[in-house]
Amino acid sequence: MGFNIATARLGVGVEVWTSTSGEDEDVGVRLDYAKIWSHRDYNTEVRRRPKGMYPSGTAIVIYGIAEALIKKCTEKRFRSKLSAAYNYQKLLERR
């Protein structure tokens, strides 16, 4: 399963931020899946922000988490729902 499909199954969009050691800022992009699908366009602006608490690395932030995944979920139920969403055999059975 590709990155876009995997994150789209969880939320409405994703932000990816990265930085390298020695830089003063993080560089990132925000993918809004509704906008991408309606315009059939993956072009997005590059964003910059002051460096976070880590000297380097990459952060992936999924936003707009599907309400069905978080509504009254315990950690065990949440893990179970994630497992069901990404279970390869179950994906094949849904076809």
DSSP file (Angstrom, degrees, kcal/mol; ACC not computed):
  #  RESIDUE AA STRUCTURE BP1 BP2  ACC     N-H-->O    O-->H-N    N-H-->O    O-->H-N    TCO  KAPPA ALPHA  PHI   PSI    X-CA   Y-CA   Z-CA
    1    1 A M              0   0    0      0, 0.0    87,-0.0     0, 0.0    85,-0.0   0.000 360.0 360.0 360.0 131.7    0.0    0.0    0.0
    2    2 A G     >  -     0   0    0      1,-0.1     4,-2.9     4,-0.0     5,-0.2  -0.240 360.0-108.4 -73.5 163.2    1.4    3.4   -1.0
    3    3 A F  H  > S+     0   0    0      1,-0.2     4,-2.6     2,-0.2     5,-0.3   0.913 117.0  48.3 -57.4 -48.3    2.1    6.2    1.4
    4    4 A N  H  > S+     0   0    0      1,-0.2     4,-2.2     2,-0.2    -1,-0.2   0.915 114.9  44.7 -62.5 -43.7   -0.8    8.4    0.1
    5    5 A I  H  > S+     0   0    0      2,-0.2     4,-1.5     1,-0.2    -1,-0.2   0.926 113.3  51.3 -66.0 -44.1   -3.3    5.6    0.3
    6    6 A A  H  < S+     0   0    0     -4,-2.9     4,-0.4     1,-0.2    -2,-0.2   0.918 115.4  40.4 -60.7 -45.1   -2.1    4.5    3.7
    7    7 A T  H >X S+     0   0    0     -4,-2.6     4,-2.1     1,-0.2     3,-1.1   0.841 110.3  58.7 -74.9 -31.3   -2.4    7.9    5.2
    8    8 A A  H 3< S+     0   0    0     -4,-2.2    -1,-0.2    -5,-0.3    -2,-0.2   0.789  98.1  60.6 -67.2 -26.4   -5.7    8.7    3.4
    9    9 A R  T 3< S+     0   0    0     -4,-1.5    -1,-0.3    -3,-0.2    -2,-0.2   0.705 112.6  39.2 -70.8 -18.5   -7.3    5.7    5.1
   10   10 A L  T <4 S-     0   0    0     -3,-1.1    56,-3.7    -4,-0.4     2,-0.2   0.793 126.0 -10.0 -99.7 -35.4   -6.5    7.4    8.5
   11   11 A G     <  -     0   0    0     -4,-2.1    53,-0.2    54,-0.3    54,-0.2  -0.797  68.8 -92.5-151.7-170.6   -7.2   11.0    7.9
   12   12 A V  S    S-     0   0    0     51,-1.5    21,-1.7    -2,-0.2    22,-0.6   0.560  97.4 -10.6 -93.5  -9.4   -8.0   13.8    5.4
   13   13 A G  E     -AB  32  63A   0     50,-1.3    50,-2.0    19,-0.2     2,-0.3  -0.987  57.7-132.5-172.9 176.4   -4.4   14.9    4.9
   14   14 A V  E     -AB  31  62A   0     17,-2.0    17,-3.4    -2,-0.3     2,-0.4  -0.997   4.3-152.6-145.9 145.8   -0.8   14.6    5.9
   15   15 A E  E     -AB  30  61A   0     46,-2.7    46,-3.0    -2,-0.3     2,-0.5  -0.965  10.1-163.2-115.2 138.0    2.1   16.9    6.6
   16   16 A V  E     -AB  29  60A   0     13,-2.3    13,-1.8    -2,-0.4     2,-0.4  -0.986  10.2-177.9-122.6 121.7    5.7   15.8    6.1
   17   17 A W  E     +AB  28  59A   0     42,-2.8    42,-3.0    -2,-0.5     2,-0.3  -0.939   3.8 173.6-119.5 140.0    8.4   17.9    7.8
   18   18 A T  E     +AB  27  58A   0      9,-2.7     9,-2.9    -2,-0.4     2,-0.3  -0.984   5.8 177.3-143.7 155.2   12.1   17.2    7.5
   19   19 A S  E     - B   0  57A   0     38,-2.0    38,-2.3    -2,-0.3     2,-0.3  -0.988  17.1-139.7-152.6 156.8   15.3   18.9    8.6
   20   20 A T    >   -     0   0    0      5,-0.3     3,-1.8    -2,-0.3     5,-0.1  -0.849  39.5 -86.9-116.7 156.6   19.0   18.3    8.4
   21   21 A S  T 3  S+     0   0    0     -2,-0.3    35,-0.1     1,-0.2     3,-0.1  -0.344 113.7  26.7 -59.8 135.7   21.6   18.9   11.1
   22   22 A G  T 3  S+     0   0    0      1,-0.4    -1,-0.2    33,-0.2     2,-0.2   0.258  93.1 116.9  94.5 -12.5   23.0   22.5   10.8
   23   23 A E    <   -     0   0    0     -3,-1.8    -1,-0.4    32,-0.3     3,-0.0  -0.568  59.5-143.8 -87.1 154.8   19.9   24.0    9.3
   24   24 A D  S    S+     0   0    0     -2,-0.2    27,-1.8    -3,-0.1     2,-0.3   0.538  77.2  36.7 -92.6  -8.8   17.9   26.7   11.1
   25   25 A E  E    S- C   0  50A   0     25,-0.3    -5,-0.3    -5,-0.1     2,-0.3  -0.948  72.9-118.1-143.5 160.4   14.5   25.5    9.8
   26   26 A D  E     - C   0  49A   0     23,-2.5    23,-1.8    -2,-0.3     2,-0.4  -0.720  26.2-149.2 -91.3 149.2   12.3   22.5    9.0
   27   27 A V  E     +AC  18  48A   0     -9,-2.9    -9,-2.7    -2,-0.3     2,-0.3  -0.968  29.1 152.1-120.0 137.1   11.0   22.2    5.4
   28   28 A G  E     -AC  17  47A   0     19,-2.4    19,-3.6    -2,-0.4     2,-0.3  -0.936  32.9-138.2-155.0 175.5    7.7   20.5    4.7
   29   29 A V  E     -A   16   0A   0    -13,-1.8   -13,-2.3    -2,-0.3     2,-0.5  -0.963  13.0-143.4-137.3 155.0    4.6   20.0    2.6
   30   30 A R  E     -A   15   0A   0     15,-0.5     2,-0.6    -2,-0.3   -15,-0.2  -0.989  10.9-159.4-121.8 124.3    0.9   19.5    3.4
   31   31 A L  E     -A   14   0A   0    -17,-3.4   -17,-2.0    -2,-0.5     2,-0.8  -0.914   2.3-166.9-105.8 115.1   -1.1   17.2    1.3
   32   32 A D  E  >  -A   13   0A   0     -2,-0.6     4,-2.4   -19,-0.2     3,-0.3  -0.890   7.2-159.9-100.5 106.5   -4.9   17.8    1.5
   33   33 A Y  H  > S+     0   0    0    -21,-1.7     4,-2.8    -2,-0.8     5,-0.3   0.834  87.2  54.5 -62.9 -36.2   -6.4   14.7   -0.1
   34   34 A A  H  > S+     0   0    0    -22,-0.6     4,-2.3     2,-0.2    -1,-0.2   0.926 112.2  45.2 -62.6 -42.7   -9.8   16.3   -0.9
   35   35 A K  H  > S+     0   0    0     -3,-0.3     4,-2.1     2,-0.2     6,-0.3   0.914 113.7  49.7 -65.8 -43.8   -8.0   19.1   -2.8
   36   36 A I  H  X>S+     0   0    0     -4,-2.4     4,-1.6     1,-0.2     5,-1.1   0.942 114.7  43.4 -60.5 -48.6   -5.7   16.7   -4.6
   37   37 A W  H  <5S+     0   0    0     -4,-2.8    -1,-0.2     1,-0.2    -2,-0.2   0.864 114.6  48.7 -69.9 -35.7   -8.5   14.4   -5.7
   38   38 A S  H  <5S+     0   0    0     -4,-2.3    -1,-0.2    -5,-0.3    -2,-0.2   0.857 124.4  30.3 -73.6 -32.5  -10.9   17.2   -6.8
   39   39 A H  H  <5S-     0   0    0     -4,-2.1    -2,-0.2    -5,-0.2    -1,-0.2   0.516  96.2-134.3-100.7  -7.7   -8.2   19.0   -8.8
   40   40 A R  T  <5 +     0   0    0     -4,-1.6     2,-0.4    -5,-0.2    -3,-0.2   0.912  66.5 125.2  52.6  44.3   -6.2   15.9   -9.8
   41   41 A D      < -     0   0    0     -5,-1.1    -1,-0.2    -6,-0.3    -2,-0.2  -0.978  45.9-174.2-141.8 122.1   -3.1   17.9   -8.9
   42   42 A Y        +     0   0    0     -2,-0.4     2,-0.1    -3,-0.1    -1,-0.1   0.430  48.8 122.2 -93.7  -0.4   -0.3   17.0   -6.4
   43   43 A N        +     0   0    0     -7,-0.1     2,-0.3   -12,-0.0    -2,-0.1  -0.422  34.8 163.6 -65.1 134.3    1.4   20.4   -6.7
   44   44 A T        -     0   0    0     -2,-0.1     2,-0.2   -13,-0.1   -13,-0.1  -0.980  38.8 -97.7-148.6 156.5    1.7   22.0   -3.3
   45   45 A E        -     0   0    0     -2,-0.3   -15,-0.5   -15,-0.1     2,-0.4  -0.477  34.4-118.2 -78.3 147.2    3.8   24.8   -1.8
   46   46 A V        -     0   0    0     -2,-0.2     2,-0.3   -17,-0.1   -17,-0.2  -0.708  33.4-153.3 -81.6 132.8    6.9   24.1    0.2
   47   47 A R  E     -C   28   0A   0    -19,-3.6   -19,-2.4    -2,-0.4     2,-0.4  -0.747   8.7-162.0-108.4 155.4    6.5   25.3    3.8
   48   48 A R  E     +C   27   0A   0     -2,-0.3   -21,-0.2   -21,-0.2   -31,-0.0  -0.987  12.3 168.6-135.0 146.5    9.2   26.4    6.2
   49   49 A R  E     -C   26   0A   0    -23,-1.8   -23,-2.5    -2,-0.4     3,-0.1  -0.973  45.9 -77.9-149.1 160.0    9.1   26.8   10.0
   50   50 A P  E     -C   25   0A   0      0, 0.0   -25,-0.3     0, 0.0   -26,-0.0  -0.305  67.0 -85.9 -58.6 146.2   11.6   27.3   12.8
   51   51 A K        -     0   0    0    -27,-1.8   -26,-0.1     1,-0.1   -32,-0.0  -0.230  46.4-133.9 -57.1 139.0   13.5   24.1   13.6
   52   52 A G        -     0   0    0      2,-0.2    -1,-0.1    -3,-0.1    -3,-0.0   0.213  42.9 -69.6 -76.2-157.3   11.7   21.9   16.2
   53   53 A M  S    S+     0   0    0      2,-0.0    -2,-0.1     3,-0.0    -1,-0.1   0.580 111.8  74.3 -79.9  -9.3   13.2   20.3   19.2
   54   54 A Y  S    S-     0   0    0      1,-0.1    -2,-0.2     3,-0.0     3,-0.1  -0.841  75.3-137.4-106.7 143.1   15.3   17.8   17.2
   55   55 A P  S    S-     0   0    0      0, 0.0   -32,-0.3     0, 0.0     2,-0.3   0.778  83.9  -7.4 -69.3 -25.3   18.4   18.7   15.3
   56   56 A S  S    S+     0   0    0    -35,-0.1     2,-0.2   -34,-0.1   -36,-0.2  -0.983  84.1  86.8-161.3 163.4   17.5   16.6   12.3
   57   57 A G  E     -B   19   0A   0    -38,-2.3   -38,-2.0    -2,-0.3     2,-0.4  -0.795  60.0 -79.4 135.2-176.3   14.9   14.0   11.2
   58   58 A T  E     -B   18   0A   0     -2,-0.2     2,-0.4   -40,-0.2   -40,-0.2  -0.982  28.5-164.3-129.9 137.5   11.5   13.6    9.6
   59   59 A A  E     -B   17   0A   0    -42,-3.0   -42,-2.8    -2,-0.4     2,-0.5  -0.977   3.5-161.0-122.2 135.4    8.1   14.0   11.1
   60   60 A I  E     -B   16   0A   0     -2,-0.4     2,-0.5   -44,-0.2   -44,-0.2  -0.975   9.5-171.2-116.0 121.7    4.8   12.7    9.5
   61   61 A V  E     -B   15   0A   0    -46,-3.0   -46,-2.7    -2,-0.5     2,-0.6  -0.954   7.7-160.1-119.0 116.6    1.6   14.3   10.9
   62   62 A I  E     -B   14   0A   0     -2,-0.5     3,-0.3   -48,-0.2     2,-0.3  -0.840  17.4-167.3 -94.1 125.9   -1.7   12.8    9.8
   63   63 A Y  E     +B   13   0A   0    -50,-2.0   -51,-1.5    -2,-0.6   -50,-1.3  -0.763  60.1  34.7-115.2 161.5   -4.5   15.3   10.4
   64   64 A G  S    S-     0   0    0     -2,-0.3    -1,-0.2   -53,-0.2     3,-0.1   0.908  80.0-154.6  65.8  41.9   -8.3   15.0   10.4
   65   65 A I        -     0   0    0     -3,-0.3   -54,-0.3   -54,-0.2    -1,-0.1  -0.208  31.8 -92.0 -51.3 133.6   -8.0   11.5   11.8
   66   66 A A    >>  -     0   0    0    -56,-3.7     3,-1.8     1,-0.2     4,-1.0  -0.260  31.2-137.5 -53.7 124.4  -11.2    9.6   10.8
   67   67 A E  H 3> S+     0   0    0      1,-0.3     4,-2.3     2,-0.2     3,-0.5   0.832 101.3  62.8 -56.6 -35.4  -13.7   10.1   13.6
   68   68 A A  H 34 S+     0   0    0      1,-0.2    -1,-0.3     2,-0.2    -2,-0.1   0.796 101.7  53.1 -61.8 -27.2  -14.7    6.4   13.4
   69   69 A L  H <4 S+     0   0    0     -3,-1.8    -1,-0.2   -59,-0.2    -2,-0.2   0.808 119.3  30.6 -77.5 -29.7  -11.1    5.5   14.5
   70   70 A I  H >< S+     0   0    0     -4,-1.0     3,-1.4    -3,-0.5     2,-0.5   0.616  83.8 115.9-107.4 -13.2  -11.0    7.7   17.5
   71   71 A K  T 3< S-     0   0    0     -4,-2.3    -5,-0.0     1,-0.3    -4,-0.0  -0.431 104.6 -28.0 -65.3 113.7  -14.6    7.8   18.8
   72   72 A K  T 3  S+     0   0    0     -2,-0.5     2,-0.5     1,-0.2    -1,-0.3   0.808  97.6 158.0  51.5  37.1  -14.6    6.1   22.2
   73   73 A C    <   -     0   0    0     -3,-1.4    -1,-0.2     4,-0.1     2,-0.2  -0.773  32.8-151.7 -95.4 132.4  -11.6    3.9   21.3
   74   74 A T     >  -     0   0    0     -2,-0.5     4,-2.7     1,-0.1     5,-0.2  -0.496  38.5-101.2 -82.5 168.0   -9.4    2.4   23.8
   75   75 A E  H  > S+     0   0    0      1,-0.2     4,-2.5     2,-0.2     5,-0.2   0.905 124.7  52.1 -58.7 -40.8   -5.8    1.8   22.8
   76   76 A K  H  > S+     0   0    0      2,-0.2     4,-2.0     1,-0.2    -1,-0.2   0.924 112.2  44.4 -62.9 -45.0   -6.6   -1.9   22.2
   77   77 A R  H  > S+     0   0    0      2,-0.2     4,-2.7     1,-0.2    -2,-0.2   0.891 111.9  53.6 -66.6 -38.8   -9.6   -1.1   20.0
   78   78 A F  H  X S+     0   0    0     -4,-2.7     4,-2.4     1,-0.2    -2,-0.2   0.932 110.0  46.9 -61.6 -45.5   -7.7    1.5   18.1
   79   79 A R  H  X S+     0   0    0     -4,-2.5     4,-2.6     1,-0.2    -1,-0.2   0.894 111.8  51.9 -61.7 -40.0   -4.9   -1.0   17.3
   80   80 A S  H  X S+     0   0    0     -4,-2.0     4,-2.3     2,-0.2    -2,-0.2   0.913 110.0  47.9 -63.7 -43.0   -7.5   -3.5   16.2
   81   81 A K  H  X S+     0   0    0     -4,-2.7     4,-2.2     2,-0.2    -2,-0.2   0.896 112.7  48.8 -66.1 -40.2   -9.1   -1.0   13.9
   82   82 A L  H  X S+     0   0    0     -4,-2.4     4,-1.7     2,-0.2    -2,-0.2   0.924 110.7  51.0 -63.3 -43.2   -5.7    0.0   12.4
   83   83 A S  H  X S+     0   0    0     -4,-2.6     4,-0.7     1,-0.2    -2,-0.2   0.912 111.1  47.9 -59.9 -43.2   -4.9   -3.6   12.0
   84   84 A A  H  < S+     0   0    0     -4,-2.3     3,-0.5     1,-0.2    -1,-0.2   0.876 109.4  53.7 -66.1 -37.0   -8.1   -4.3   10.2
   85   85 A A  H  < S+     0   0    0     -4,-2.2    -1,-0.2     1,-0.2    -2,-0.2   0.816 119.9  32.1 -67.3 -29.8   -7.6   -1.2    7.9
   86   86 A Y  H  < S+     0   0    0     -4,-1.7     2,-0.6    -3,-0.2    -1,-0.2   0.280  81.9 126.1-113.7   9.9   -4.2   -2.4    6.8
   87   87 A N     X  -     0   0    0     -4,-0.7     4,-2.1    -3,-0.5     5,-0.2  -0.594  50.6-151.1 -72.8 117.2   -4.6   -6.2    6.9
   88   88 A Y  H  > S+     0   0    0     -2,-0.6     4,-2.0     1,-0.2    -1,-0.2   0.894  93.0  51.0 -59.2 -44.1   -3.6   -7.4    3.4
   89   89 A Q  H  > S+     0   0    0      1,-0.2     4,-2.0     2,-0.2    -1,-0.2   0.910 111.0  48.4 -62.2 -42.5   -5.8  -10.4    3.4
   90   90 A K  H  > S+     0   0    0      1,-0.2     4,-1.5     2,-0.2    -1,-0.2   0.850 107.8  55.5 -67.6 -33.5   -8.9   -8.4    4.4
   91   91 A L  H  X S+     0   0    0     -4,-2.1     4,-0.6     1,-0.2    -1,-0.2   0.906 108.5  48.3 -63.6 -40.4   -8.1   -5.8    1.7
   92   92 A L  H >< S+     0   0    0     -4,-2.0     3,-0.9     1,-0.2    -2,-0.2   0.883 108.7  53.5 -66.2 -38.4   -8.1   -8.6   -0.9
   93   93 A E  H 3< S+     0   0    0     -4,-2.0    -1,-0.2     1,-0.2    -2,-0.2   0.811 102.3  59.5 -67.0 -29.0  -11.4  -10.0    0.5
   94   94 A R  H 3<        0   0    0     -4,-1.5    -1,-0.2     1,-0.3    -2,-0.2   0.676 360.0 360.0 -72.8 -17.8  -13.0   -6.5    0.1
   95   95 A R    <<        0   0    0     -3,-0.9    -1,-0.3    -4,-0.6    -2,-0.1   0.503 360.0 360.0 -69.1 360.0  -12.4   -6.5   -3.7
